Amino acid sequence: MNTNFLEKLEFYKIVEMVSNFCITKQGKELASNLVPSNEKAKVEQLLQETR
């Protein structure tokens, strides 16, 4: 994935903000390791999990 796009979108700032909402160390680690996906099937599966 092109990190230049992620920087322009301030993706890393968003990830940091999300991790700050986490209470446990494990949650913070999981949130800090979030990465976007460009695999359509994977994105659709993850979206279904949030509904």
C-alpha positions in Angstrom: 0.0 0.0 0.0 1.3 3.5 -0.9 2.1 5.2 2.4 2.0 8.6 0.7 -1.8 8.2 0.3 -2.1 7.2 3.9 -0.2 10.2 5.1 -2.3 12.5 2.9 -5.4 11.0 4.4 -3.9 11.4 7.9 -4.6 7.7 8.4 -2.0 7.3 11.1 -3.5 10.2 13.1 -6.9 8.4 12.9 -5.4 5.1 14.0 -3.8 6.9 17.0 -7.1 8.5 17.9 -8.9 5.1 17.8 -6.2 3.5 19.9 -6.6 6.2 22.5 -10.2 5.0 23.0 -9.0 1.5 23.9 -8.8 0.7 27.6 -6.6 -2.5 27.5 -3.0 -2.8 26.3 -4.1 -5.6 23.9 -6.8 -3.3 22.5 -4.4 -0.5 22.0 -2.0 -2.9 20.2 -4.7 -4.2 17.9 -5.9 -0.7 17.1 -2.4 0.5 16.5 -1.8 -2.3 13.9 -4.9 -1.5 11.8 -4.2 -1.2 8.1 -6.5 -0.6 5.2 -7.3 -3.4 2.7 -7.7 -3.2 -1.0 -9.1 -6.7 -1.3 -12.8 -6.3 -2.1 -13.9 -9.6 -0.6 -12.0 -8.9 2.7 -13.6 -5.4 2.9 -17.1 -6.7 2.3 -16.6 -9.4 4.9 -15.4 -6.9 7.5 -18.2 -4.5 6.7 -20.7 -7.3 7.2 -19.2 -7.9 10.7 -20.1 -4.4 11.7 -23.8 -4.7 10.8 
